[in-house]
């Protein structure tokens, strides 16, 4: 028996394995692993004997299941007392000695080390120029739990987690269809983040699918740690605060979108799924709309649309009326407003901006502080903004009511909150400088911007603009489930309108 571990790859053929500015060349596979992961306490390299040959085991402690390694791999290999064949040694070990559902063979040292860092056990056998990679992953992660933001009154309580394989399983169990495809790509030079492109073969547009994959493969970023890293790549190149890339933390919602011909992207380490393309009207639709009766779904969608309009335009309109269009107010209300404003230090425009900036600060603080003291931020914010500011004469009560109303309605549509916050400030400034004339011009510019957004061959405002009567059955209102089920919505039907 050769006392030295045979090289994993011949030294002359071994590629440069670079970690920083250091090159590693070695004949001993175990020594290569130890040298590469010098001072890494969690990388374990152990030696043993299988039959008449020496073997080396390498794994990353914490990412692997120790019991599976010992009982399913190490013990059977070390217990083998026969003679290993001269050819196809790794295949013999994989088929005759150990038993595992995930077994692969690898001749590339770089890829083997990458698999080691993903939770695989590497088995090197003396005299063999390939290694056996055994899937023994036990990656830490939270269990499937209820979504935090997309809370529904009815329906499933399952939400995506940070483990890609778990998320793919949640989708697979809902779409029991051979046409449901999942392709795995890898992005990020350093992180090598795995992403899954999910679609329904036969319903997805092949050109759109290829464009999505091309955009993902074109990502040259060093680090990919979340969905926001890829959103800009998938989004339209037009300048707008709105996006045609949606996201959801609900597997049932993702499956419904896939069944409409859309494409979902799952990212390892992210409890969300990205959906492309996303229409503007979908921001006002929830999964509960399809579990309630049509008339109630139409009512709730109308409420959400009105909430969006109020959250964007109410503060600016109030400032415009108070400064330029006082004739629109009843005399008694106008008198009370003049009296209150005479006791404050700032104009309506400055008041509105100050309160909204304070509200955004309080909201940001509430998101970042620990949950145990989060309620203290709300109490202090309410006392300072609500009572002390009015008493001190910094703001007046009507403006406080407007801000409170705006804050509540802006939380109805969480996906649009970032755009709402910026637009609200913009319309306050426009209303305070040019009144309703400026607001109408701003509304026109906003509508033009929304109408011009197009990506993947679909307009953002479809099927409202351009209008498509056949697809208008599930927008502000929706038909019964029987009628919707007879003719499932297909996103590709909108492409003809965008040409």
N, C-alpha and C positions, 0 to 999 in steps of 0.2 A: 504494500500500500504506500502510495506516495505521501510523504510526511508534510508536504507543502500544499496549500490550497491552490488548485489550478486557476489560471486567470479567467475571469469572467469573459473578457475579450482580450485577444492577443495584444500585447503592448504596442506593437507597430500599428495596429488598426484602431487602438483606443483613441477616441476623440478627446479633445481638450475639455475637461470637466472644470469649468471655471467657477469659483466662488470668491468674489472680490477680485484680487489681482494674483491669486495663487493658483497654480496648476498642480493637479494630482495625477501621478503615474504610479501604478503599483501592480504587482502580480497577485497579491493576496486580496481577495474580494472583501474579506472581513476587515483587513487593515484599511482598504479604501474607504469603507463605510465609517470606520472609527476616525480616520483622518479627516474626512469630509465633515463629520459632525463632532469635531473636537470640542470638548467642554459642553456638550449637549447631554444633560443628565437623562433625558427621556428616550434617547436612542439606545436600544439594547442590542448587542451582538454576542451571540453564544455559539459555541462549537460543540460538535458531537460526532458520532459515528453511525453510519447506516450500512450494515453488511460489511463490506470490505473497503468502504470509502468514507472519507471525512466530509462532514456537512457543516454549513454555517447558517445560522438563523439570524435574521435582522428584522426588527420591528420598532415602531414608535409607541412607547408606553403611554397610555391615555387615549390613544386613537384606536386601540385594538382590544379584543376580548381575550383576556388572559386564559380563561377556562377553555375557550375554543382552541386556542393555540396549543395548550398543554394536552388536552384530551383528544383533539382531532388531528393534530399535526405532529408535534414533537414526540409524544409517547409512541405512536405507531412507527415513526421513522427510526427512533432509537431502539425500538424493540425488534426491528427486522434483523434477523441473523443470517439470512441467505446471501447469495451472491448477486450483485446487480449486473444487468446485461451490459455489454460493451457499447451498444447503440441505443438511442431513444431512452436514455436513463430517466430523464425528467418525466416523460410520458408514462414510463413504467411506475415510477413513484406516485404519480398523480392517479393512476388507474388501479394499481394493485396494493398500495400501502396506505395511502391516506384517502379520506372521503370528504369532499367539500363541494358545495354547489358552484363556487366561483374560483376557478383555476385558470391561470393564464401563463404563457411562456414568453420570456422577453430576452432579447439579445443586446439591447441598448442599455448601457449603464445609466445614462441620463434619465430615461423613462422609468427604469427600475427604481432609482432614487426618488423620482416624483411619485411613483405608486407607494413607496414606503411612507412618504409624507401624507398620503391620503388614507392610510390605515391598513395597508396590505402587509403581509408577512412575506419576506424574501427568503427563499431557500436556495443556497448555493451548494452544488455537489461537486466533489473533486473530480477533475477531468472532463467537466462539461462546460461548454462555452455558452450556456444560457442558464437563466435562473427560473425558478418556479415561484410565481406570485399567487399567494393564497388570500382570498378575501375574508378577513376576520375583523372587519371594521366594527367599532363600537364608539362612534363619534358622539361626544356629549351634545345634548340639545334638549330643548323643552318639548313636552308632549303636545299633541294636537289640542288646541284650546279654542275658546270662542273668540271671534275677531274683536279687536278693540275699537275700531272706528266704524266699520260697516255692520253695525248692530241692527238686526232685523227682528220684527215682532214675531214673525213666523219663519218656518224653514229651518235649515240645518244650523247647528251651532259649531260646526267645524271651520277652522281657519288655517291658513298656511302657516308653516313654521320655517325655521332657518335651514333645515336640511333638505337638499334638493331631491333626494330619493323619496323622502316622505311626501313631498309636494307632488311629485309625479305619480305616486301611488294614490293620493287623494283624487287626482284627476282621472286616473285610469279606472278606478272602481265606479266612477259615475258615467264614463263613456265606454260602455262595453261594446266596442265596435272595432272591427279589423281595420277600418279606414282611419282611425285615430292614430296619428303618427307623432313620435317624439324623437327629435334629432338633437344630439348633444354636441355643443361646440365649446371651445376653450378660448378665453380672452384674458388679457392682462399678462404682461411680460413677467412680472415677479409673482403675482398672486395666482396666475393660471386658473382663474375662476371658471368653473363649468356652468354653462347656461343651457337650458333646454328649450328648443323651439317646438311648440305644440301646435298642431293644425289638423284639420279633417280633410284627408285626401278625397278628391272628388268635388269638394265644395270650395276649397281655397283656390285663389287665382295663382297659377304657377309663376307668373311674372312677378306678382307681389311677394310671393314666398321667396323667390330668388333675390329680389331686391333687399328684403329684410336680412337674409343670410349674408349678402354681400356687404351690407352696412355693418353688421356685427363683426364680420371677418376683417373689416377695414380698420377696426379699433386698434390703435397703436399705443394705448395708455399703459403705463407701467403697473398701475394699481387699479383694480376693479373691486370695490367693496360693497356695492349696493346698486339699486336700480337707477339712482340719479346719475351714475357714471355713464350709463348707456342711453338715457332718455334723449339727450341732445343728438346722439347719432341716429336714433330712430325717428326723431321729430322732423317736421318740415323746416326748410331753410328760411322761410319767410319770418320777418321780425314781428312777433306778436306775443302777448302775455298768455295766450291760450295755446293749448297743445292738442295734437291729434294722437297722442300716446296716453292711453288710460291705464289705470292700475286698479287692482282689486286684491283683497286679502281673503276672498271667499272662493273656494273651489267650485261651488255650484254656479256662481256668476261667470267664472272663467269658462266653464264647460258650455254654458249657454252662448257665450260670445263665439267660441270655437265652432259651435254648431251653426252659426250664422255666416261662416266663411272667413272669420277673422283669425288672426294669429296671436298666440299667447307666448310670452317669453318668461320662463322661470329662471331665477338666478340663485346660485348656491349662496347661502348666507343671508338671503332676503326673504322676509315673510310676505311678499307681494308677488303678483304676476302682472307683467306689462301686457297691455292689449293694444294691437294696432290693426286697422285704424279706428279711432274713436270719434264719434260724432258729437256735436255740441249738445244736441237734445238728450243724449245719454247721461249727461250730468244731472238731469232732473228725474231719472228713472232709477228705481231700486228693485231688488228682487221681491220685496213685499208686494209690489204692484201686480205681480203675476199670481200672487197667492190670495189677493183680495178681489172683490167684485169690481167689474169695469168702472162703474160710476164712482166708487170710492177711490180707485186708482187715478181716475181723471181729476178728481177733487184734490188729491194730495199732490199730483204733479202741478196743478195750477198754483197751489200754495207755494211750492218750491220755486216756481218761476217768479211769482210775485215777491218772494223773499229775496231772490237775486236782484230784482229791479229796485226794491226798497233799499237793500244794503249798499248798492252802488250809487243811486241817485238821490236818496232822501236828504242826506246832509248838505249836498251841494244845492239842491232845490230850496231847502230851508234858508240857507245863507242868501241865495239869490232873491228870494221873496222878501226877506228882512231888509236887504240893502237896496234893491232896485224895483221891486214890484209889491210895495206895501198895500196897493189897492186890492190885492187878492185876498187880504185878511179881513175878517169882520172887525168892526170898529172897536168893540170891547177887547177882543184878543190883541188887536194892534196897540191899543192903549196899555194893556198889561205888559206887552212885550217891550214897549218904549220905556216904561217905568223900570222894569227889571234891567234892561240894557244900560240905563242911565247910572245904575249902581255898580256896574262892572268896569274893570280896567281896560278891557280889550274889545275890539270889534268882533262881529259875529264870525268873520273868516278866521281870525286868529284864535278865537275861542274854540271853534270846531277843530282846527288843526291841533291845538294843544291837547284837547281832550282825547282825540283819536290817537295821538302819539303816546299819551299816558296809558290809554287802554292797550295799545300794542305792547308797551313795556310790561304792563301787569300780566298780559296773556303770555308773553315770552317767559317771564319769571315763573308763572304757574306751570309751564311746560318743563322747565329745567330743574326746579327745586325738587328735593325728595318728596314723595307722596305724603310722608308723615307731617310735613309742615306746609304742604300745598294749600291747605284751607286757610292758613294764616295770611298768605298773600292775597287771597280773595277778600278776606275781612278787612285787611289794611287798605287794599285798593278801593273797596266800597266806601269805607269811612272817609278816606282822603278825597276821592273824586266826588262821592255823592253828597256828603254832608259838609265837610270842612271847606271844600272849594266854593260851594254856594254861599255858606255863611260868611266866608272871608271876602266875597264879592269878586272872586276870580272868574267865575262863570255864572250863567243864569240857569234857572230850572228848566225852561223849555229846551235849551240846548242839551241839557243833561238827558232829558227824555228822548230826544232825537238820537243821541249817541247810544243810549241803552237799546233803543229799538233797532238801530243799525247793527249793533254788536250781536244781538240775538239772531236777527235774520241772516247775518253773514255766516253763522255757524250751521245753518241748515244744509249748505252745500260745502262740505269740507274740501272736496277736490278743486273747487274754484276759489278757495279762500285767498290764496296768494294774489291772484288777479283782482279779486274784489278789493283787497286792502289797498292796492296801488291805485286802482281806478277811483276808489272813494276819495282819496286824497287829491287826485287830479281834478275831479269834478268839484270838490270844495274850492279849490283855487280858481277854477274856471267860473264857477257861480259867483264867487266873491269879487271877481274882477270885471265880468261882462254880463252877468245875469243870465236870464233864460236864453238869450240869443247865443251866448257862448256854449251853454249846455246843449242846445239843439245842434250846434256845429259839432260838438264833441260826440254826441250820440250818432250823428251821421258818419263821422270818421270811424267810430267803433264798429258800426254795422258794415261799413266798407271793408274794414280790416278783417272782420269775421267772415265776410263773404269771399274774401280773396284767399283765405287759407285752404289749401288743397294739398293732399299728399296721398301716395299710393293710388292715384287716379280717382279720388273721391273728394268732394267738397265738404268742408267742415260743417256747413249749415244744412247739408242734405238730411232728409228729403224736403226740407222747408224751402231752401233756395239752393239750387233750382228745385222747383216744386215737382213732386212725383206723387200723384194721387194714389197709385196702387200701393205705395209704401207708407202712406200717411196714416195707415190704420193702427200704428203703434208709436205715436209721438206724444202730443199732449193728452190725447185720449187713446184708448186701446179697445180693440174688439174682444169678444169673448174668447176663452181658451180654445173652444171648439173651432172657431173660425181662424184663429191664429195658427192652430195646429195643422189645418188643412194646407196652408201655404206658408211655410216657415220663412221668416225674413232672411234675405240673402244680400250681404253687403255688396256683392259683385253686380247686382242689378242697378246700383247707383253709378257705376262707372260710365255708363252710356251718357249720363247727364253732364259729366265733367269734361267731355271731349269738345 
